[in-house]
């Protein structure tokens, strides 16, 4: 397979060659034309000057001698003819003689017009340019002045210059070839760079970037390529982070369980501590279970499965969820203030909506101080309703606010273990809301509290 | 009425084959010029006015009077020669001469036509019936007769054919090629021509009409090719190479010359004038006593003249 650059270059070269060759032929033609024309002009001048000395009547010997004398010093051939046979005077008769001029030329000459012609002339047995001037007295063609130059002589003269032209053109052609090659290379180098970069990407080197500075289409392509590479790299990093976090999160409870297990095996646990250690083992196992459940939920939600949507009475859902989180809230003596509109019917999946609310509320409870209150209400809009859940917790700093739905993202990494969360709750909530064509917005003020806005479509009959 | 209509229709469909020309009254004198370049015949009265013009449909290159009222036209490329009655303008007979007709000569209602493709001369009667044919030299053309013999010039050959009036071979006389223009003066046969090869002929040859012996030459440069006897007995010759007309005495001396016409090929005596046809300038020149008395524009390329004078 030939390289694109070679193909384009060959094409360019072909075009250039065709153009130059055509131009050369054309120039040569024009040049010869001009040369011949120039010769014709001087021949006409000669013929006119000679004719100027014709005084009418029969063409005299003196006149013929004068032409002969002129011919001796001229670089064109000149002669005067007065023989009627040569002048086709016997036209109606089928004379056995090849005259110098034909019947049409004779007619033209009788009218006083000059005959200028190019071509093969039998009389001279060669290609000539000839100018014939009539010597007319009244209506009588008394004679002609015949001036001619062999065409070869003219083309010979022109061909000297043609060699020069040929050399110039060849040099020009070489120069053009070189310039076009360089240009094509310059244009196509970025493409080559892109190819190399794409290859590197293919083998997993996601930090590869293309260095193309042009602003043309190829430059645009390179820019897009770089953007794509950045995205892939980011995704890759997220994946790595996710995996390392997951393994880390799983490793911690496993190492606890393993530690306690070994302690049991070697009878290092005193009898009175055993109950406490069992509780710890169960707690760590629960944490692992919760984590794997969350991961499963997340993985499912990312598969974009078909969601079963049905009309749901919002207040019922909220009350059911509050029952579920009641034990957790009671531990911290947290009270709920609910102002949910009883008539709001949302268009959502029941399980998903419950999961969303549980995750948000658990989060709110976690970060709320003891004996605080969490307000739950909703506002109706034309097509949807926005549920807001407001706590009086520690709040989230603005730099974290945009990232809290990322998987395993924690505002305070040190506290994670103690909090008992998996770091996937908000991520799952966000994913599920998106699947139901809803919106999730956080507003927060540090030390004052956070408000979560969940917008879901309402059921319309 | 209906029959007439059908007749007219048939005439249109078939294309009237019988060409009809404007009639020339049989009691008028005229000189007629055959203009070969535009294919027409102009009939000119003795007042030097064009009486009638005929537009010809074929490329006729020559014509002759078969009788006072019967005009013969022929052409080198035309297969049929036509006999046209002048007083009615109607074609009365057609002669199947084939291509190659170069010249026609009439002697006492005997029509002789040369053919330069077959290289023959044929004798026809005024009804257009062929009577006799005789082979000649290469390219027979100019003809003349003294009543006893027919002299045929072979244009591209080096001899003249002397035939009987019934076209029997009599003799052959050496002449130059490209000879043209015959005239009989007493016992002499005068012969003009263009000249062989590249050199133009400058003279008329005088030959003994019985023996063909060269008696002398009359210098009338260049290219004398036609001669005519004037009322005063003098002979006028036209030399087309120099566009000159020479007046020659009865003894064969050049009396005077005049430049007239552009490349004239024919001269005829008509009334008191000599009429000259200028081929290149398309004019007829009326000459009296060595002076041009009138010029008349005719059709293009007047090549030949015929004269009819009712006595």
Contacts between the chains, C-beta under 8 A, distances in Angstrom:
chain1	res1	chain2	res2	distance
A	58	B	242	6.7
A	83	B	198	6.8
A	83	B	199	7.8
A	83	B	200	5.9
A	84	B	200	5.8
A	84	B	222	6.1
A	84	B	223	6.1
A	84	B	240	7.0
A	84	B	241	3.7
A	84	B	242	7.6
A	84	B	263	7.7
A	85	B	194	6.9
A	85	B	195	7.0
A	85	B	198	5.9
A	85	B	199	7.7
A	85	B	200	5.5
A	85	B	241	7.7
A	86	B	198	7.2
A	89	B	223	7.4
A	89	B	240	6.2
A	89	B	241	6.0
A	89	B	263	5.4
A	90	B	178	7.8
A	90	B	194	5.2
A	90	B	223	7.5
A	90	B	240	7.5
A	92	B	36	6.2
A	92	B	61	7.1
A	92	B	265	6.8
A	92	B	279	7.1
A	92	B	301	7.7
A	92	B	303	5.4
A	93	B	155	7.4
A	93	B	178	7.5
A	93	B	180	6.8
A	93	B	194	6.6
A	94	B	116	7.4
A	94	B	139	7.0
A	94	B	155	7.2
A	94	B	156	7.6
A	95	B	178	5.9
A	95	B	194	6.1
A	96	B	156	5.7
A	96	B	177	6.5
A	96	B	178	6.8
A	97	B	178	7.8
A	97	B	197	6.6
A	97	B	198	6.4
A	110	B	262	7.1
A	110	B	280	5.3
A	110	B	281	8.0
A	138	B	262	6.9
A	138	B	281	7.6
A	139	B	262	3.8
A	139	B	278	7.1
A	139	B	280	5.9
A	139	B	281	3.6
A	139	B	283	7.9
A	140	B	243	5.0
A	140	B	259	7.8
A	140	B	262	4.4
A	140	B	263	7.0
A	140	B	280	7.1
A	140	B	281	7.7
A	141	B	262	7.3
A	141	B	263	7.3
A	141	B	280	6.8
